[in-house]
């Protein structure tokens, strides 16, 4: 959906910290475009860089590796406009 803000939320329970990265979807975007945009947003985030967090995309699939503590989670949601 054009204009939708697709987000990934990284939650670190040890630090009681939530970090959001997002990508604003364009009307011509495919799922591959959205995955590429979200991976780029993850890689540009300085907080996530401190945990060696790296995202890659292949087609519509995002792969994330990170040194964040085991008490962390990643969730996806479309943010309200």
N, C-alpha and C positions, 0 to 999 in steps of 0.2 A: 504494500500500500504506500503510495507516494507520500512523502512527508513524515512517515512513521519513524520514530526514533527507536531503532533496535538496540537493545542494551545487553551487556553482560555485567553481572554483579559478582565481584570477588569478595568473599567474606573471610576474614581472618579472625577466628574466635578468640585466639590467645591475646590479640591486640584490641579486640572489640572494635574492629575497623571494617567498614565496607568501602570498596572502591568500585566506581562505575566507569565503564567505557561504552561509547555508543557510536552509532552510525545512522545518519539520516538517509532514509531510503528515497531514491529518486523514482520517477514514474517509469523510466526505462530499465530499471535495475532487474536483474535476474537474481536467483538465490546465490549464484556464484559471485556476483557483484557485492551483495550484502556480506557474504563470508569474507571476501577480500577486504572490504572496508572495516569489518570488525577486527580482523586479524591485524590490520595496520594500526587501529586504535589501541589494541592491547600492546603492541610493540612500541608505541610512542609514549606510553604512560610511565612516568618516572617512578611512581610508587611501585608499580609492578616490576620495573627494571631492577629495583633493589633486591628482588627475590628471583632474579634471573628468569623471569617469566617470558616465554617466547611463544608466539602463535604463528601458525602457518595455515594456509587454506589450499584445498585441492577440490575444485568444483565447489559444491555447496557445503563441504565439510571443513570444519575448523579443528585443528589439533593444537592443544595447549600443553606446554611443559613448564614446570615451575618448581622452585625450591621452597614454596610456601609450606608452612607447617601442615601436618596431617589434619589438624583441626581447622581446615579451610574448606570452602565450597565455592563453586561457580554456578550461577543460575542465569537463565536467559529470560528476558521479558520485553514486551513492547511498551515503551514509556508512553504515558499520556501526552497528547499534544496540547 
